[in-house]
């Protein structure tokens, strides 16, 4: 910044009319000193900037609040404001209900094939590979054995993030083996269901799994051990129409969507407005379709109580 001086100062005259020398340039040019020093922030690549911000906050569908994701994870994927239950990773769910270190996974090598060479907008094989990569699991169902309060159980859980938890040939086989292991070992069976129903890419092969799993469950009845079915959000289609609703005791998480067809399809078919909360677990409990609604934090204790009474 320059300090401007009137021309008279530059060309001033004395009383005799002689010009005086101009003032030194150091008096005319005085740089302004800033009282702070700005340090530029390091520039990160766009990918890293998105990764740092992605997923830090989530919006609760129940109360509409914006919640810090870390708080939700610490609360077992349950909203700390309104108790809305978010999806829980399948392995974390089994760790939640089983005694620590007791889970042994079975049927690891079973993976879906493409018997019909099915193609829609993408090839079925490509969808399988994509789901395996994004979900981190080989299939939509995880099965094995473990212990709850010291009692051995045959247990399985659907993984909804794998093609909507749809039931194809491999999922049906894994569910069947849950009941067959329980029959052979004469132990209780527990299945956590979260599925959109039969897998359309396998057509009749997926529909056959309803009969196969239900037949294995019928054979399991002869050992007179309990089968506890836990319905998660959502449980629909062929899964709801088979083994999910055949439990000796049927539990559900709060506000889980449970039914065969979705509410919108039913409304379009019967041309009537459905009641408030239709097909939610609270509605089903009121009408006698399930036995109890259990909060995720209480699920392990409730299962241990049921096994103590029935097993």
Secondary structure as GFF3:
##gff-version 3
##sequence-region A 1 311
A	DSSP	alpha_helix	7	10	.	.	.	ID=ss1
A	DSSP	alpha_helix	25	28	.	.	.	ID=ss2
A	DSSP	alpha_helix	46	53	.	.	.	ID=ss3
A	DSSP	beta_strand	57	59	.	.	.	ID=ss4
A	DSSP	beta_strand	66	68	.	.	.	ID=ss5
A	DSSP	alpha_helix	69	74	.	.	.	ID=ss6
A	DSSP	alpha_helix	90	97	.	.	.	ID=ss7
A	DSSP	beta_strand	104	106	.	.	.	ID=ss8
A	DSSP	alpha_helix	124	135	.	.	.	ID=ss9
A	DSSP	beta_strand	141	148	.	.	.	ID=ss10
A	DSSP	beta_strand	151	158	.	.	.	ID=ss11
A	DSSP	three_ten_helix	163	165	.	.	.	ID=ss12
A	DSSP	alpha_helix	169	185	.	.	.	ID=ss13
A	DSSP	beta_strand	188	195	.	.	.	ID=ss14
A	DSSP	three_ten_helix	200	202	.	.	.	ID=ss15
A	DSSP	alpha_helix	204	220	.	.	.	ID=ss16
A	DSSP	three_ten_helix	221	223	.	.	.	ID=ss17
A	DSSP	beta_strand	227	235	.	.	.	ID=ss18
A	DSSP	alpha_helix	237	240	.	.	.	ID=ss19
A	DSSP	three_ten_helix	243	245	.	.	.	ID=ss20
A	DSSP	beta_strand	249	252	.	.	.	ID=ss21
A	DSSP	alpha_helix	263	270	.	.	.	ID=ss22
A	DSSP	alpha_helix	281	286	.	.	.	ID=ss23
A	DSSP	beta_strand	292	293	.	.	.	ID=ss24
A	DSSP	three_ten_helix	296	298	.	.	.	ID=ss25
A	DSSP	alpha_helix	299	310	.	.	.	ID=ss26
###
